[in-house]
Amino acid sequence: MTIKLAVAGGNRGARFDQVLSGLEDQIELVAICDPADEVLSRWTDGRPDLKAYSQFEDMVEDPGIDAVFIATPMLLHAGQALTALNAGKHVLSEVTAAATLDECHALVETVEKTGLTYMMAENYCYRREAMMIKNMADQNVFGDLTYAEGAYIHDCRDLMFNADLTRTWRGGGAGISQSTRGNGYPTHSLGPIAQWFGINRGDRLARTTTFVTKSAARQEWARSVLPEGHADTQDEAWADFTDSATTLIETEQGRVISLRKDSASPRPHNMALHTLQGTQGAYMSGRFDGEQPLVWLDGVSTGVSPANFGYADKARRIGQTESDKVHPEWQPLWDLSAQYDHLYWKELGEEAIQAGHGGGDYFVMYDFAKAVAGEIEPPIDVYDAVTWSSIFPISIENVKRNGEPLDIPDFRNR
């Protein structure tokens, strides 16, 4: 089965052009939609058969389109997904899936009503490292999982303003944006953890709270790039924004997740920051590009834990001898790749990495094609999409209530 795909959002969507060329047997690109003529021209030059649309509503009425990839600005995702689903199209949506709880509920109801395939394109779940840790967690290598941390730290201040010095959607120019006082972009850090914890597949996110910093770095940047007297250089211009947000989540089974989102503080970008703790071991991603991810596994890695060897009265595990008194040491995660690397990366890793975003974009589209064809269930289905995305609107409410913890809806049992 070859899926006839339309792409909405020509700028971000262009990152998938190489991906689509590598999946020609599964997906045929038949249409592009973008409000900017120059963006459409970049896609249609040399492609006389590619249909071009400036209006999303017109595109989804095309009977020659099976599915739509929504790669438009974040606040448009839910509304366009609903429009496409109601027009009979399968949907692959960029992150986040929704910006309000009403949108979350509407997506679930519409997918259930139409029976169409919906998947969220959270490419961080498909990074080699994230998939390997999931493989290990699924095999109980870390024991009973108890705690995880995730962070998305990416200085995006240069994307706050258009060339005419008006705000972009990232800078709050389109109403609520990912820069508001809450965790406006949670899925990159939360998505892999949710899969490791089996969220919506045995456990679920139960309650959450978020705290935010003032918007100091964002304000300093505005004053450094805007002319004196511009409205966005004033103290009050960024009063409703934050530089960094920290979210805590408790799961139904008593696990805890800590998330940090920061798209304004000046520092080098790290693709992903994660840690995972279980009763039999732990994982820690590299803290900066080039640093190795590490694991320590009881009975596999060097040393024992606890290692309080100076206290003779401390209990020791049965069978532990004097020769076992070695302090625990982290080992590179990749030492275990032959045993735990995900099959996707063993078979398709070289092709995937060439497509960018750490290989995630390739596997997102690969799995979406398989889901539409009925070969698999969407690995990041509508319930995952709205559960992870709901942290955004709930976090804004947390901040308004001075950090009061709030329940996370169970979207599977509404």
C-alpha positions in Angstrom: 0.0 0.0 0.0 1.3 3.4 -1.0 -0.1 6.3 1.0 -0.8 9.6 -0.8 0.5 12.2 1.7 0.0 15.9 1.9 2.3 18.1 4.0 0.9 21.2 5.7 3.7 23.7 6.7 6.4 24.0 4.1 9.2 25.2 6.4 9.3 22.5 9.1 7.8 20.0 6.6 10.9 20.5 4.4 12.9 18.6 7.0 11.0 15.5 6.0 11.8 15.8 2.3 14.8 13.5 2.5 12.8 11.1 4.7 10.1 10.8 2.1 12.6 10.1 -0.7 13.8 7.1 1.4 10.2 5.8 1.8 9.0 6.0 -1.8 7.5 2.5 -1.7 5.3 3.3 1.3 4.5 7.0 0.9 3.9 9.3 -2.2 4.0 13.0 -1.6 1.1 14.5 -3.6 0.4 17.9 -2.1 1.9 20.8 -0.2 0.1 23.5 1.8 1.6 26.8 3.0 0.2 30.4 3.0 3.5 31.7 1.6 4.0 31.6 -2.2 7.8 31.5 -1.9 7.6 28.4 0.3 5.2 26.7 -2.1 7.6 27.5 -5.0 10.5 25.8 -3.2 8.5 22.6 -3.1 6.9 22.7 -6.6 10.0 23.7 -8.5 11.0 20.6 -10.5 7.8 18.8 -9.3 5.1 19.5 -11.9 2.8 16.9 -10.5 2.9 18.2 -6.9 -0.3 20.0 -6.0 0.1 23.3 -4.1 -2.5 24.8 -1.7 -2.5 28.0 0.2 -5.6 27.1 2.3 -5.6 24.0 4.5 -9.4 23.6 4.3 -9.1 23.4 0.5 -6.4 20.8 0.6 -8.1 18.3 2.9 -11.1 18.2 0.5 -8.9 16.8 -2.2 -10.0 13.1 -2.7 -6.6 12.2 -4.0 -5.1 12.6 -0.5 -5.1 9.8 2.0 -3.2 11.4 4.9 -1.9 14.8 6.1 1.3 15.6 7.9 0.7 18.7 10.0 4.0 20.7 10.4 2.5 24.1 10.9 3.0 26.4 14.0 2.1 24.7 17.2 -1.1 26.5 18.0 -2.6 25.3 14.7 -2.0 21.6 15.2 -5.2 20.6 17.0 -7.6 22.6 14.9 -6.1 21.4 11.6 -6.0 17.8 12.8 -9.7 17.9 13.6 -10.4 19.4 10.2 -8.4 16.7 8.4 -9.9 13.9 10.4 -13.4 15.1 9.8 -12.6 15.3 6.1 -11.6 11.6 6.2 -7.8 11.9 6.3 -5.4 10.1 8.5 -3.2 12.5 10.5 0.4 12.7 11.6 0.8 15.8 13.8 3.9 17.6 14.9 4.3 18.3 18.6 2.6 19.4 20.6 -0.8 17.8 19.7 -2.9 20.4 21.5 -2.7 23.6 23.5 -5.9 23.3 25.7 -7.7 20.5 27.5 -10.7 21.1 25.3 -8.6 20.4 22.2 -7.2 17.3 23.9 -10.8 15.9 24.5 -11.9 16.9 21.0 -9.0 15.0 19.4 -9.8 11.8 21.3 -13.5 12.0 20.5 -12.9 12.6 16.8 -10.3 9.8 16.4 -12.7 7.4 18.2 -15.6 8.6 16.1 -13.8 8.4 12.7 -11.7 5.3 13.3 -8.9 7.0 11.4 -5.2 6.8 12.2 -3.8 9.6 14.3 -0.2 9.7 15.4 2.0 12.4 17.0 5.4 12.9 15.5 7.5 12.9 18.7 10.8 12.2 17.1 12.7 12.2 20.4 11.1 8.8 21.2 12.9 7.4 18.1 16.4 8.5 18.9 18.8 5.5 19.1 19.5 6.1 22.8 15.9 6.5 23.8 14.8 3.3 21.9 17.7 1.3 23.5 16.7 2.4 27.0 13.1 1.5 26.2 14.3 -1.9 25.1 16.2 -2.4 28.3 13.3 -1.1 30.5 10.9 -3.5 28.7 13.2 -6.4 29.6 13.3 -5.2 33.2 17.1 -4.6 33.1 16.7 -1.6 35.4 14.3 -3.4 37.8 11.2 -1.6 39.0 11.4 1.9 37.6 10.9 4.7 40.2 12.2 8.0 38.9 13.2 9.9 35.7 14.3 13.3 34.6 14.0 14.9 31.3 15.0 18.4 30.0 14.6 20.3 26.7 17.1 23.1 26.8 17.5 25.0 23.6 18.2 28.7 23.3 15.6 29.9 20.7 15.7 33.6 21.4 16.7 34.3 17.8 13.4 32.9 16.7 11.3 35.4 18.8 11.0 38.1 16.1 10.3 38.4 12.4 12.4 40.5 10.1 10.0 43.4 10.6 10.6 43.1 14.4 7.1 41.8 15.1 6.9 38.7 17.3 6.8 35.3 15.7 4.5 32.7 17.2 7.4 31.5 19.4 7.6 35.0 20.7 3.9 35.2 21.6 2.8 36.8 18.4 -0.1 34.4 17.8 -1.7 34.4 21.3 -0.6 31.7 23.7 2.7 30.3 22.6 5.3 27.9 23.9 6.9 30.8 25.8 4.0 31.5 28.2 4.3 31.0 32.0 4.2 27.2 32.0 5.8 24.2 30.4 4.9 25.0 26.8 6.9 22.3 25.1 6.8 19.1 27.3 6.8 16.2 24.8 10.4 16.1 23.8 11.5 15.4 27.4 8.4 13.6 28.6 7.7 11.3 25.5 10.7 8.9 26.0 10.1 8.7 29.7 6.4 8.0 29.2 7.3 5.1 27.0 9.9 3.7 29.4 7.3 3.9 32.2 4.6 2.3 30.1 2.3 5.3 30.5 -1.2 4.5 29.1 -0.1 0.8 29.0 -0.2 -0.1 32.7 0.6 3.1 34.4 -0.7 6.6 33.9 0.2 10.2 34.7 -1.9 11.2 37.7 -1.1 14.7 38.9 1.4 17.5 38.3 2.7 20.9 39.3 4.9 23.4 37.6 7.1 26.3 38.8 8.6 28.9 36.5 11.3 31.6 36.6 11.0 35.2 35.6 11.8 36.1 32.0 15.2 37.8 32.4 17.1 36.3 29.5 14.3 36.8 27.1 14.0 40.5 28.1 17.7 41.1 27.9 17.7 39.6 24.4 14.8 41.8 23.2 16.6 44.9 24.5 19.8 43.9 22.7 18.2 43.4 19.2 15.3 45.9 19.1 15.6 49.6 18.7 15.4 51.8 21.7 11.8 52.7 22.5 10.3 49.5 20.9 7.3 48.2 22.9 9.0 44.8 23.5 12.0 46.5 25.3 9.8 47.6 28.1 9.7 45.9 31.5 6.1 44.8 31.2 6.5 43.3 27.7 7.7 39.9 29.0 5.8 39.8 32.3 3.7 36.9 31.2 6.6 34.8 30.0 9.3 32.6 31.6 12.8 31.6 30.8 12.7 28.2 32.5 9.9 25.9 33.7 10.2 22.9 36.0 7.4 20.3 36.1 6.9 17.5 38.6 4.6 14.6 37.7 3.4 11.7 39.9 2.2 8.5 38.2 -0.6 6.3 39.4 2.0 3.6 40.4 4.0 6.0 42.6 6.8 7.0 40.1 8.0 10.6 39.9 9.0 12.5 36.7 10.9 15.8 36.7 10.9 17.9 33.5 12.7 21.1 32.6 11.9 23.2 29.6 14.0 26.2 28.8 14.1 27.9 25.4 15.6 31.3 26.5 18.7 30.8 28.7 22.0 31.3 26.9 24.0 28.0 26.8 24.9 25.4 24.2 22.0 23.2 22.9 21.9 19.6 24.1 19.7 17.3 21.9 18.2 15.6 25.0 18.9 15.3 28.7 17.5 12.3 30.5 18.1 10.1 33.6 16.3 7.0 34.7 16.4 5.2 38.0 15.2 1.7 38.9 15.7 -0.8 41.7 18.5 -2.6 39.7 20.3 0.2 38.0 20.3 3.6 36.5 20.9 5.5 33.2 22.2 9.0 32.6 22.4 10.7 29.2 25.3 12.8 28.1 25.1 16.3 29.6 26.5 17.9 26.4 27.1 17.0 22.8 29.9 14.4 22.6 29.6 13.1 26.2 28.8 9.4 26.4 25.5 8.2 27.8 26.1 6.0 30.9 24.5 3.2 32.8 25.1 1.3 36.0 23.5 -2.1 36.3 23.6 -4.3 39.4 25.4 -7.5 38.7 26.6 -6.3 35.3 28.6 -3.1 35.7 31.6 -2.7 38.0 31.1 -2.5 41.7 28.3 -2.9 44.2 25.8 -0.5 45.7 25.5 0.4 48.5 29.3 0.8 49.0 29.5 1.9 52.7 32.5 -0.5 53.3 33.7 1.4 56.3 30.7 0.5 58.4 31.1 -3.1 59.5 27.6 -3.3 61.1 25.9 -2.5 57.8 23.9 -5.4 56.4 25.3 -7.1 53.3 23.5 -9.0 50.5 23.6 -12.7 51.1 26.7 -14.2 49.4 28.6 -11.0 49.2 32.3 -11.4 50.2 35.2 -9.2 50.9 36.3 -9.4 47.3 33.1 -7.7 46.2 34.0 -4.5 48.0 34.4 -2.4 44.8 32.7 1.0 44.5 30.2 1.2 41.6 31.3 2.8 38.4 29.3 4.0 35.4 29.9 2.3 32.1 29.1 3.6 28.6 25.6 2.7 27.4 27.0 1.7 24.0 29.0 -1.2 25.6 25.6 -3.0 25.7 24.4 -2.0 22.2 24.9 -5.5 20.7 22.5 -6.9 23.3 20.0 -4.0 23.6 20.0 -1.9 20.5 16.5 -1.6 19.0 15.9 -3.7 15.9 15.0 -0.5 13.9 18.5 0.9 14.6 20.2 -2.3 13.8 18.5 -2.7 10.4 17.7 0.9 9.3 19.9 3.1 11.5 22.3 4.3 8.8 19.5 5.4 6.5 17.6 7.1 9.4 20.6 9.1 10.7 21.0 10.8 7.3 17.5 12.2 7.6 18.3 14.4 10.6 16.9 15.0 14.1 19.0 12.1 15.4 17.2 9.7 13.0 13.8 10.3 14.7 12.1 11.9 11.7 12.7 8.8 9.6 11.2 6.4 12.1 8.2 8.6 12.8 7.2 8.6 9.1 8.1 4.9 8.8 5.8 3.9 11.7 3.0 6.2 10.5 3.0 4.5 7.1 2.8 1.1 8.8 0.0 2.3 11.1 -2.1 3.7 8.2 -1.5 0.4 6.3 -2.9 -1.5 9.3 0.3 -3.3 10.0 0.8 -1.8 13.6 -1.1 0.4 16.0 0.3 3.9 16.2 3.2 3.8 18.7 2.3 7.4 19.8 -1.5 7.3 19.5 -4.0 9.9 20.2 -4.1 9.0 23.9 -0.4 9.4 24.2 -0.4 12.6 22.2 -3.0 14.3 24.4 -1.7 13.0 27.7 1.8 14.3 27.1 0.6 17.5 25.5 -1.9 18.2 28.4 1.1 19.2 30.6 1.2 22.5 28.6 -2.3 23.8 29.6 -2.2 22.2 33.1 1.2 23.8 33.8 -0.2 27.3 33.0 -3.0 26.7 35.5 -0.4 25.3 38.1 1.5 28.6 37.9 -1.7 30.7 38.2 -2.5 28.7 41.4 1.0 29.3 42.8 2.1 25.7 42.3 -1.0 23.8 43.4 -0.8 20.2 42.1 -3.6 19.4 39.7 -5.0 16.1 38.4 -4.1 15.0 34.8 -7.2 13.7 33.0 -7.4 10.0 32.1 -8.2 10.4 28.4 -8.8 6.7 28.0 -11.7 6.7 30.5 -13.5 10.0 30.0 
